[in-house]
Amino acid sequence: MANRDYHRRQANIFTRLSERSRNADSAAALLWLATEHRARAELSESLAQQQQQIQPKRLSLKTEKS
C-alpha cells in the first residue's frame, strides 16, 4: 500500500487539475479521483495509528513473559 503522503500529493494534484479543466466531465472525474486519494490517505493514516497502538502492547507482553 502506498503511503499517506503519496495519496495526499495525488489528491492535491487532481484537485488543481480539476480547477484548470475546461471540460465539466473531466473536472468532475478529477475531483472524484482526488476524493478517492484523500480517502486512501485517511485510511493509511488510520492503519498507521492502529499499528502504533499495537506495537507497545506487543513490547509490554514480551517484557512480562521474561
N, C-alpha and C positions, 0 to 999 in steps of 0.2 A: 504494500500500500504506500502510495506517495505521501510525503509528509504534509502537515497542515500549511506550512509556508508556501509550498508549491501551489496548493489549491487556492490559497488567498491571492497569490500573484495572478493565477489564471482568472479568477473571478474579477479582479481589478482590470485586467486586460480586456476581457469580454465586455465588461460594463463600459469602458472607454470606447471600445469599438462600436458598441450599440449606439452610443451618443453621437457618433460621427456618421452613422449609416444613413443613407438617404432612402433606403427601402424599409418600409414598416415591418414587413415579414422578416427580413434579415435582422433588424433591430430586436424584434421580439425573440427570435431564435437565439441571438447572442445574450439577451437578458436571461433567457431560460438556462443557457449554459453557465452564466455567471451564478445564478441561483443554485444550480447543481454543485458547482465547485465550492460555494460558501457552505452548503450543507455537508459536503465531504470534509471540509476543513474543520467544521464544528464536531463532526463525528470523530475525526482523527484526534482532535484535542480532548474530547471526552474519553476516548480509549487510552490516551496517554495518561490522563489523570487517574483513571482506574488502575492502570498498570503501576503508577507510583504508589497508590494506596496498598496494592497487593505486595509490593516489594518489602516494605517494612514489616509486614505481618510474617512473611517468609523468614526474614532475618531473625525476628524475635522467636519464632518457633525453633530455629536451629540452635539458638543460644540456650533455650530452655531444655532442649534434649541433651545438651552437652554436660 
